[in-house]
Structures are given as structure tokens and as C-alpha cells.
Amino acid sequence: MSRHFQATFTEEQDLLRAVSAFRQSGFEIEDAYTPYFVHGLDEAAGVRRTRLGWVCAILGLGGAVAMLAFEHWSSAVSWPINVGGKPLSSIPAFVPVMFEAGVLAAGLGSVFAFFAVSRLFPGKRAYPHLDRVSDDRFTVVLGAADQGFDQSRAERISQTHGAEGWQLVDPPPTPAARMAVQRPAVRW
């Protein structure tokens, strides 16, 4: 069972300085929660740039090329009809549908890729344990599962950078553990 250390701040600049200090001290920064986007937080926490843009571009181009191939096949190969001497495979006529197919493939593919990477799925329950984070507080969460976690040093860094509060938090129970507590096993 992994434990977490969380420190809460009232100002975003205090959070940025604390996250940088935690990272320089070798702590594992699991996440940071803020009520709005804080510029520079991802760099301070050492978060890599996302590859979701590349996924979106590749899926968009793939969808457009697939639609172009389908339109060419359906109008020039499978069912060629000569209408007024016009060419059977007219690329300019295919562009609007090809563009829309690319946008559709990029959008849907990006959403599914994001959900897969984030391990989000329908029915997944979230167990927030952070008070006032969506209102006016900023919180950094450190991984405290290993034996080498120095809680006193983490508290010192939090206090140095103006933390309003800090605590060591146990994670919420798993769904199976919650069900075992809520309902006793039925015995026949």
C-alpha cells in the first residue's frame, strides 16, 4: 500500500518554489493539484512534454489518407461511372470529405489515446482527499511508499516554502477492500 505526503499552499509562487525544492532534494513528485493552470509547474515538477500532438497528427493524416483511398476505390475502381467526360478520380472533389475524415480520426484517436495513457475508463471511481484544491489551494503530492522517504525533511521543505499544512496520507481502499468492509461474505 503506497502512502503519500501532501503539502498545501495558498499561493502559486510558493507551490512552484516548493516543487522545485522537492525535486532538487530527490523526492518523487507524484502530482500537483491547482484550481487553475500554473505556468511553469510542469517544468518545475520535471514532467516530460506530451506526445499526444504527434499521436493526433499521425491519426489525422492516417484518417485523411484512408478516406482518399476509399474515395478513389469507390469512384474509380469499384463503380466507375463516366459523368460528362469528367475524370473518374478527381482529387479536388475528394478534399472536403478527406479533411473531415482526418479531423474525425484525429479527434477520436486523441481522446482514446489520452484515456489509455491516463488509465481512465468508464466507471472508474475517483477518491479525492484534497480539501479546497478546486477553490483556492495548491497541493503537491509526494510518493512516500519507499523506506527511504524522509518525512522530517519533507516537512522542513514545506515549512520553508510557506506551506499552510502538510500530512502523510494513506491511499483510499481498493474497490474490493471497500466491498469486503461494506458487505460481509454470505455463507451457505
C-alpha positions as CSV (number, residue, x, y, z in Angstrom):
1,M,0.0,0.0,0.0
2,S,1.6,3.2,-1.1
3,R,1.4,6.3,1.1
4,H,1.5,9.9,0.0
5,F,2.9,13.1,1.6
6,Q,0.9,16.2,0.6
7,A,1.7,19.8,1.3
8,T,-0.9,22.6,0.7
9,F,-0.1,26.1,-0.2
10,T,-2.2,29.3,-0.6
11,E,0.0,31.0,-3.3
12,E,1.1,29.6,-6.6
13,Q,4.6,31.0,-6.3
14,D,5.1,29.1,-3.0
15,L,4.0,25.9,-4.7
16,L,6.4,26.5,-7.6
17,R,9.3,27.1,-5.3
18,A,8.4,24.1,-3.1
19,V,8.0,21.7,-6.1
20,S,11.5,22.8,-7.4
21,A,13.0,22.3,-3.9
22,F,11.3,18.8,-3.6
23,R,12.6,17.8,-7.0
24,Q,16.2,19.0,-6.2
25,S,16.1,17.1,-2.9
26,G,15.3,13.9,-4.7
27,F,11.7,13.4,-3.7
28,E,9.3,11.7,-6.1
29,I,6.6,14.2,-7.2
30,E,3.5,12.2,-8.0
31,D,1.2,15.1,-8.8
32,A,0.3,18.7,-8.2
33,Y,-3.3,20.0,-7.9
34,T,-4.2,23.6,-8.6
35,P,-7.5,25.4,-9.1
36,Y,-6.2,26.8,-12.5
37,F,-3.3,26.3,-14.8
38,V,0.0,27.4,-13.3
39,H,2.7,28.3,-15.8
40,G,6.0,26.6,-15.2
41,L,4.7,23.9,-12.9
42,D,5.3,21.1,-15.4
43,E,8.9,22.2,-15.8
44,A,9.4,22.6,-12.1
45,A,8.0,19.1,-11.5
46,G,10.1,17.6,-14.3
47,V,7.1,16.4,-16.4
48,R,8.0,15.4,-19.9
49,R,6.4,17.1,-22.9
50,T,3.4,15.1,-24.1
51,R,3.5,13.1,-27.3
52,L,-0.3,13.5,-27.7
53,G,0.3,16.0,-30.5
54,W,2.2,13.5,-32.5
55,V,-0.5,10.9,-32.0
56,C,-3.1,13.4,-33.2
57,A,-1.1,14.3,-36.3
58,I,-0.4,10.7,-37.3
59,L,-4.1,9.7,-36.7
60,G,-5.3,12.7,-38.6
61,L,-3.1,12.0,-41.6
62,G,-3.9,8.3,-41.5
63,G,-7.7,9.1,-41.5
64,A,-7.3,11.5,-44.4
65,V,-5.2,9.1,-46.5
66,A,-7.6,6.2,-45.7
67,M,-10.6,8.3,-46.8
68,L,-8.7,9.4,-50.0
69,A,-8.0,5.7,-50.8
70,F,-11.6,4.8,-50.1
71,E,-13.0,7.6,-52.3
72,H,-10.6,6.7,-55.1
73,W,-11.5,3.0,-54.9
74,S,-15.3,3.6,-54.7
75,S,-15.4,6.1,-57.6
76,A,-12.6,4.8,-60.0
77,V,-12.2,1.2,-59.2
78,S,-15.3,-0.4,-57.8
79,W,-18.0,1.6,-59.5
80,P,-16.6,3.8,-62.3
81,I,-19.2,6.0,-63.8
82,N,-18.3,8.4,-66.6
83,V,-20.3,11.6,-65.9
84,G,-20.0,14.2,-68.7
85,G,-16.4,13.2,-69.5
86,K,-15.1,14.2,-66.0
87,P,-12.2,12.2,-64.6
88,L,-13.1,9.2,-62.5
89,S,-10.6,10.0,-59.7
90,S,-10.9,13.8,-59.1
91,I,-8.7,14.7,-56.1
92,P,-10.2,18.3,-55.6
93,A,-13.6,16.8,-55.2
94,F,-12.3,14.4,-52.5
95,V,-10.7,17.1,-50.3
96,P,-13.7,18.2,-48.2
97,V,-14.6,14.6,-47.2
98,M,-10.9,13.7,-46.8
99,F,-10.4,16.7,-44.4
100,E,-13.4,15.8,-42.3
101,A,-12.3,12.2,-42.0
102,G,-8.9,13.3,-40.9
103,V,-10.4,15.6,-38.2
104,L,-12.7,12.8,-37.0
105,A,-9.8,10.3,-36.8
106,A,-7.5,12.8,-35.0
107,G,-10.1,13.8,-32.5
108,L,-11.4,10.4,-31.6
109,G,-8.0,8.8,-31.6
110,S,-6.5,11.5,-29.4
111,V,-9.3,11.1,-26.8
112,F,-8.9,7.3,-26.7
113,A,-5.1,7.6,-26.6
114,F,-5.4,10.1,-23.7
115,F,-7.7,7.8,-21.8
116,A,-5.5,4.8,-22.4
117,V,-2.3,6.6,-21.2
118,S,-4.1,8.1,-18.2
119,R,-5.7,4.8,-17.3
120,L,-9.1,6.3,-17.3
121,F,-12.1,4.2,-18.2
122,P,-15.8,4.4,-17.8
123,G,-16.9,3.6,-14.3
124,K,-13.5,4.3,-12.6
125,R,-14.1,6.0,-9.3
126,A,-12.0,8.9,-8.0
127,Y,-11.4,9.3,-4.4
128,P,-10.4,12.9,-3.8
129,H,-8.7,13.5,-0.4
130,L,-7.7,17.1,-1.0
131,D,-9.7,19.8,0.6
132,R,-10.3,23.2,-1.2
133,V,-8.0,22.4,-4.1
134,S,-10.6,23.3,-6.7
135,D,-11.3,26.5,-4.8
136,D,-8.2,28.3,-3.7
137,R,-5.5,25.9,-2.6
138,F,-2.5,24.4,-4.3
139,T,-1.3,21.0,-3.3
140,V,1.8,18.9,-4.2
141,V,1.7,15.2,-3.6
142,L,4.9,13.2,-3.0
143,G,5.3,9.4,-3.1
144,A,6.1,8.2,0.4
145,A,5.9,4.4,-0.2
146,D,9.6,3.5,0.0
147,Q,11.6,3.1,3.2
148,G,14.0,5.9,2.3
149,F,11.3,8.6,2.5
150,D,12.4,11.3,4.9
151,Q,9.2,12.8,6.4
152,S,11.0,15.4,8.5
153,R,13.0,16.7,5.5
154,A,9.8,17.0,3.5
155,E,8.1,18.8,6.4
156,R,11.1,21.2,6.6
157,I,10.9,22.0,2.9
158,S,7.2,22.5,3.1
159,Q,7.5,24.9,6.1
160,T,10.4,26.8,4.5
161,H,8.3,27.5,1.4
162,G,5.2,28.7,3.2
163,A,3.0,25.6,3.3
164,E,-0.3,26.0,5.0
165,G,-0.3,22.4,6.1
166,W,1.2,19.0,5.3
167,Q,0.3,15.5,6.2
168,L,1.1,11.8,5.4
169,V,-2.0,10.3,3.8
170,D,-2.9,6.6,3.3
171,P,-4.5,6.0,-0.1
172,P,-8.1,5.2,-0.4
173,P,-9.0,1.5,-0.2
174,T,-9.3,-0.6,-3.3
175,P,-12.9,-1.4,-4.5
176,A,-12.5,-5.0,-3.4
177,A,-11.5,-3.9,0.1
178,R,-14.4,-1.5,0.3
179,M,-16.9,-4.1,-0.7
180,A,-15.5,-6.6,1.9
181,V,-15.9,-3.9,4.6
182,Q,-19.4,-2.9,3.4
183,R,-20.9,-6.4,3.0
184,P,-20.0,-9.5,4.9
185,A,-19.4,-12.6,2.9
186,V,-22.5,-14.8,2.5
187,R,-22.1,-18.3,3.9
188,W,-24.4,-21.2,2.9
